[in-house]
């Protein structure tokens, strides 16, 4: 059934089902994760690739889910295709959070900035902290 797919993709789900902490057919959205992002995560678990649900999800939440459930592949997709000029500021700020190793997120953001910052709009800069702007511009100028 459905639990078999989840267990096959993720040992953590296997442990939850075996321990009885999760009922057959009942998968709850973890606290702090939107339903939209969880649907993207489950889509990846079932298909083994990203589709429309992943594209609509919040990439930061997908990274957290990858960390929570130790799922490879999805994080790599996010780092390669999920960070663009429209969300690089938010992604960089997320990478700066001192929770786990997110240096790969910061490196992906720097790669986006190195391609040019002309596409970063006023809207994507709105709310960006000085740390984000300094980090991205510093990387671009070779001063960070």
C-alpha positions in Angstrom: 0.0 0.0 0.0 0.9 3.6 0.4 3.0 3.0 3.5 5.1 0.6 1.5 6.0 3.4 -1.0 6.9 5.8 1.9 8.9 3.1 3.7 10.8 2.2 0.5 11.9 5.8 0.0 12.5 6.7 3.6 13.8 4.7 6.6 12.3 7.2 9.0 8.8 6.5 7.7 9.5 2.8 8.1 10.4 3.3 11.7 7.3 5.3 12.4 5.0 2.7 10.8 6.8 -0.2 12.6 6.7 1.5 16.0 3.0 2.2 15.7 3.6 6.0 15.9 1.9 6.3 12.5 -1.3 4.6 11.5 -1.6 2.8 8.1 -2.8 5.3 5.6 -2.6 8.3 8.0 0.3 10.7 7.3 0.2 14.0 9.2 1.8 17.2 8.1 4.6 18.1 10.6 4.2 21.3 12.6 5.6 24.4 10.8 5.2 22.8 7.3 2.5 24.0 5.0 0.2 21.5 3.3 1.4 22.7 -0.1 5.0 21.9 0.7 4.2 18.6 2.3 2.2 17.6 -0.9 5.4 18.5 -2.9 7.5 16.3 -0.6 5.0 13.4 -0.8 4.9 13.8 -4.6 8.7 13.4 -4.7 8.5 10.3 -2.5 6.0 8.7 -4.8 7.4 9.7 -8.2 11.1 9.8 -7.3 11.2 13.2 -9.1 9.8 16.7 -8.8 6.6 17.7 -10.5 4.0 20.4 -10.2 3.5 20.1 -6.4 7.2 20.5 -5.8 7.2 23.6 -8.0 4.5 25.2 -5.9 6.1 24.3 -2.5 8.2 26.5 -0.4 11.8 25.3 -1.0 12.8 26.2 2.5 10.2 23.8 3.9 11.3 21.1 1.4 14.8 21.4 2.7 13.6 21.0 6.3 11.6 17.9 5.3 14.6 16.5 3.6 16.6 17.0 6.8 13.8 15.6 9.0 13.3 12.4 6.9 16.8 12.0 5.5 15.6 12.0 1.9 18.2 12.5 -0.8 17.6 13.7 -4.3 15.0 16.4 -3.6 17.5 18.7 -1.9 19.8 18.3 -4.9 17.0 19.3 -7.2 16.3 22.4 -5.1 19.9 23.4 -5.1 20.2 23.0 -8.9 16.8 24.2 -10.1 14.9 25.6 -7.2 16.9 28.8 -6.4 16.6 31.7 -8.9 16.8 35.4 -8.9 13.2 35.6 -7.7 13.9 33.8 -4.4 17.7 34.0 -3.9 17.4 36.5 -1.0 15.0 34.3 0.9 17.1 31.2 0.2 20.3 32.9 1.3 18.7 34.1 4.5 17.5 30.5 5.1 21.0 29.2 4.5 22.3 31.5 7.2 20.1 30.0 9.9 22.4 28.1 12.3 20.5 24.9 12.3 22.3 22.0 10.6 24.7 22.4 7.7 23.2 24.6 5.0 26.4 25.7 3.4 25.2 24.0 0.2 22.2 26.4 0.1 24.6 29.4 0.5 26.8 28.1 -2.3 23.8 27.7 -4.6 22.7 31.3 -3.8 26.2 32.6 -4.6 26.2 30.7 -7.9 22.9 32.5 -8.8 24.3 35.9 -7.8 27.5 35.2 -9.8 25.3 34.9 -12.9 24.2 38.4 -12.4 21.9 40.4 -10.1 20.1 42.4 -12.7 17.1 40.0 -12.5 16.7 40.5 -8.8 13.7 42.7 -8.4 12.7 45.3 -5.8 10.0 42.9 -4.7 12.5 40.0 -4.0 14.7 42.4 -2.1 11.8 43.6 0.1 12.5 42.5 3.7 16.0 41.2 2.9 18.3 41.7 5.8 21.7 43.5 5.5 23.3 40.1 6.1 21.7 38.8 2.9 22.5 41.8 0.7 26.1 41.9 2.1 26.6 38.2 1.6 25.3 38.1 -2.0 27.0 41.3 -3.1 30.2 40.3 -1.3 30.3 37.0 -3.1 29.6 38.8 -6.4 32.4 41.3 -5.7 34.8 38.7 -4.2 34.9 40.4 -0.8 33.1 37.8 1.4 
